[in-house]
Structures are given as C-alpha cells and as structure tokens.
Amino acid sequence: MRLLPLLRTVLWVALLGSPLQGGSGLRHDFYWNSSNPRLLRGDAVVELGLNDYLDIFCPHYEGPGPPKGPETFALYMVDWSGYEACQAQGAGAFKRWECSLPFAPFGPVKFSEKIQRFTPFSLGFEFLPGETYYYISVPTPGSPGQCLRLQVSVCCKESTCGSFTLKPVVLGQQNSVSRVKALDGFC
C-alpha cells in the first residue's frame, strides 16, 4: 500500500500543473539567430493561443564565438509593410528587446512574450484573437547578423455567434417565420 501515497502525490502534481487549473498556457521556444533558415527567408510562422508564451532565445556563444563576430540584434514589432521591407520604421514599429549579451555567463538571454488579451504592465502588449503580429530583428552596428523575420498568429478569432438576442414574436404574424429563416445560417 506504499504506492497509494505516491499515486496521490503524482495526481496532485498533475492537477496543479494542468491547464485546467487556469492561467497556464503552452510555452513555445524560438531560437533567434541566422542559423534558422525560416527566419532568414521570412516564412517562419508560429500559431499561439491566448495565455501561451513565446520564449525567444538570443544568440549565445561559449568561448570566442564565430570568426565574423557574434550576432547581436534589436528585435522590433512592426506592421506588415515593415515586415516585408524588414525595416523598423514608421508609426507601427517599436523596439521589444535587445539581444546584446552573446557571451552571457549564465547562458542565452531569454525574452518571454505572454499572449494575452489584456496586460497589467505598461510595457506589455495586448494581443487580439484572429490577428497576426510581425517581429523583425535589425543587426546592431558591427554585428554580422542579418534581417530575421517571424509572424505570430494568435488563434482563434472570437465568434460573433450568440452575441445577438432572439426576441419572441406573436403567433399569427406573417413575417415571424421569415425572421427565423433569416437567422438560420447566421453562424
């Protein structure tokens, strides 16, 4: 009967760590460096749900690093035109993070973006379901890095079904049936 306390502990740990417990989302790791060909081509797309996390790991080197020097970047959130041109200019562009510590003694620098509808933080960003957001990086001066691009698609667009109210109609009115038919197939 010594297995019973162990089983009970395992079940509690599973319950406390489960998404049913509330607020915990999935974590998605993304290594931001030019060895990722999808970032170079601009076809990197990640689909996230609300309360998920996007964990971006900056380039990190142990020892002397590459012969051309370490990659360092400034990461920006931009609009579609900034994404296509890989330029952090215009009203829709703003700096999110800097990957400027390629030899950090504690390992790679990680930035976490929580995908949430509302944020309590002044520097946080609020994401809308059904929208796509664009990240680019601009190499810092002296860095051999290249322009890297990522699209973040937030699932899922909220349905408008159920947001209308059906009002009762008096029997015997001629157009009461046509009203019901008009709502058929609305969603």
NORFEN-V238428 format. One record per pair of residues at least 12 apart in sequence whose C-alpha atoms are under 8 Angstrom apart, sorted by the first residue. I is the first residue (numbers start at 1). GAP is how many residues later the second one is. If there is no record, write none. Layout:
I_GAP, I_GAP
//
This chain:
23_28, 24_27, 24_28, 25_24, 25_25, 25_26, 25_27, 25_28, 26_25, 26_26, 26_27, 27_25, 27_26, 27_27, 27_28, 28_24, 28_25, 28_26, 28_27, 29_25, 29_26, 29_27, 29_28, 30_24, 30_25, 30_26, 30_27, 31_25, 31_26, 31_27, 31_28, 32_24, 32_25, 32_26, 32_27, 32_116, 33_25, 33_26, 33_38, 33_112, 33_115, 34_111, 34_112, 34_114, 39_109, 39_110, 39_111, 40_106, 40_107, 40_108, 40_109, 41_107, 41_108, 42_106, 42_107, 42_108, 43_106, 43_107, 43_108, 44_105, 44_106, 44_107, 45_105, 45_106, 45_107, 45_108, 46_104, 46_105, 46_106, 46_107, 47_105, 47_106, 47_107, 47_108, 48_67, 48_104, 48_105, 48_106, 48_107, 49_66, 49_80, 49_105, 49_106, 49_107, 50_65, 50_66, 50_67, 50_79, 50_104, 50_105, 51_63, 51_64, 51_65, 52_62, 52_63, 52_64, 53_59, 53_60, 53_61, 53_62, 54_58, 54_59, 54_60, 54_61, 55_55, 55_56, 55_57, 55_58, 56_54, 56_55, 56_56, 57_51, 57_52, 57_53, 57_54, 58_41, 58_44, 58_50, 58_51, 58_52, 59_12, 59_13, 59_40, 59_43, 59_49, 59_50, 60_41, 60_42, 60_43, 60_44, 60_47, 60_48, 60_49, 61_41, 61_42, 62_41, 63_40, 68_76, 69_74, 69_75, 70_32, 70_73, 70_74, 70_75, 71_31, 71_68, 71_72, 71_73, 71_74, 72_26, 72_27, 72_28, 72_29, 72_30, 72_67, 72_68, 72_71, 72_73, 73_25, 73_26, 73_27, 73_64, 73_65, 73_66, 73_67, 73_70, 73_72, 74_21, 74_22, 74_23, 74_24, 74_25, 74_26, 74_63, 74_64, 74_65, 74_66, 75_20, 75_21, 75_22, 75_23, 75_24, 75_60, 75_61, 75_62, 75_63, 76_12, 76_17, 76_18, 76_19, 76_20, 76_21, 76_59, 76_60, 76_61, 76_62, 77_15, 77_16, 77_17, 77_18, 77_19, 77_56, 77_57, 77_58, 77_59, 78_14, 78_15, 78_16, 78_55, 78_56, 78_57, 78_58, 79_13, 79_14, 79_54, 79_55, 80_54, 83_51, 83_52, 83_53, 83_66, 86_50, 86_51, 86_52, 86_61, 86_62, 86_63, 87_49, 87_51, 88_48, 88_50, 97_14, 115_12, 115_39, 116_12, 117_12, 127_27, 128_26, 129_25, 129_26, 129_27, 129_28, 129_29, 130_23, 130_24, 130_25, 130_26, 130_27, 130_28, 131_22, 131_23, 131_24, 131_26, 132_19, 132_20, 132_21, 132_22, 133_18, 133_19, 133_20, 134_15, 134_16, 134_17, 134_18, 135_14, 135_15, 135_16, 135_17, 136_12, 136_13, 136_14, 137_12, 160_27, 161_25, 161_26
//
